[in-house]
């Protein structure tokens, strides 16, 4: 195994999910759950 110096360590990318992608995935999941809930138990508007 080779040890990396500080400059090489700073050039490593990847491995994490950015905040925007995490929020987008969360919003999509909430939207799909809302659509399924609307079909399963439709409620009248007051």
C-alpha positions in Angstrom: 0.0 0.0 0.0 1.3 3.5 -0.9 1.0 6.5 1.4 -0.4 9.6 -0.2 1.0 13.1 0.4 -1.2 16.1 1.2 -1.5 17.3 -2.4 -2.7 13.8 -3.6 -5.2 13.7 -0.7 -6.7 17.0 -1.7 -7.3 15.7 -5.3 -9.5 12.8 -4.2 -13.1 13.3 -5.3 -16.3 11.2 -4.7 -17.7 9.0 -2.1 -20.4 11.3 -0.8 -23.8 12.7 -1.7 -24.0 16.4 -2.1 -26.7 18.3 -0.2 -28.6 19.2 -3.4 -28.8 15.6 -4.5 -29.9 14.5 -1.1 -32.7 17.1 -1.0 -33.8 16.1 -4.5 -34.0 12.4 -3.6 -35.9 13.3 -0.4 -38.4 15.5 -2.3 -39.0 12.8 -4.9 -39.7 10.2 -2.2 -42.2 12.5 -0.4 -43.9 13.4 -3.7 -44.3 9.7 -4.6 -45.7 8.9 -1.1 -48.2 11.7 -1.5 -49.4 10.5 -4.9 -49.8 7.0 -3.6 -51.7 8.3 -0.5 -54.0 10.3 -2.7 -54.9 7.3 -4.7 -55.4 5.0 -1.8 -57.6 7.3 0.3 -58.9 10.3 -1.6 -60.3 13.0 0.6 -62.8 15.7 -0.3 -61.8 19.3 -0.3 -63.7 21.5 2.1 
